[in-house]
Amino acid sequence: MNHEEKAFRSTREPLLQQRQAAAPTTTHQVAMIQRYRRPILAALLMVAFLVLGWTRWLKSPMEEPSILRDARLLSIRKIPLEAHIMSKCPDAQDCLRDLVLPAMEKVSDKVDFKLSYIGTPTHDDDGVACKHGPSECLGNIVELCAATLYPSPKTYLGFTMCLTNQYEHIPERNLIEDCALEHGLDFDKINGCVSSDDGYGVNLLRDSVERSTKAGVTMSCTIRLDEKTRCIRDGGEWKDCEGGSEVGDLVRDIEMRYGAKDGSL
């Protein structure tokens, strides 16, 4: 037997020692064993019951906890509402101020709202060209960064409206700082997103522009409800607004679709 074999055996011997002959079990000891077995058996039965119940819950969607079911159904029922804009477009100002924001004040809990941007992807440099020039592209990125950092529409939509009220001055630093302060956003975080070395802000804009392109949207401002064009603001006029261009008209359509999904209508 070589040295390695001896070493291996020496580590195992304490675990492999033969048991000494067991002494005869007395009647008292049998009673003690049975008494200790009872709680152990009860515990094992409880574990088996819990495992069986958990398995049945996984296999039966009907037994889904109500709090999870309500959250899931709420997300399913929300109606997609999307506004496609350009940050330096006067029609975007009218669109957000006169229709989108007032409607959101009434039905924000019933819609899955999103702001998307219109431009032209430039395939030679993976960038984007904007109708009103590079300053508009930068303004779009500022607003997209705000929506990414502060995903509540109540927050980022208010910030965007603040900028849009003075769209001629987008993307001046003083304007962005003032609007960020007014709506509780951190200017430094937004600035960090916009000027990120890895091109994060530009990628946000490109993805948003590609989304608008795939939807066939070319005019700012275009409002889409439930993935279909609901109304367009172009040249200072409302166009293609089947069902009306008033706030009440849009709210009515949202509530009708929401009620249909909810099953209450």
Secondary structure, 3 states (H helix, E strand, C coil): CCHHHHHHHHHHHHHHCCCCCCCCCCHHHHHHHHHHHHHHHHHHHHHHHHHHHHHHHHHCHHHCCHHHHHHHHHHHHCEEEEEEECCCCHHHHHHHHHHHHHHHHHHHHHEEEEEEECCEEECCCCEEECCCCHHHHHHHHHHHHHHHHCCCHHHHHHHHHHHHCCHHHCCCHHHHHHHHHHCCCCHHHHHHHHCCCCCHHHHHHHHHHHHHHHCCCCCCCEEEECCEEEEEEECCEEECCCCCCCHHHHHHHHHHHHHHHHCCC
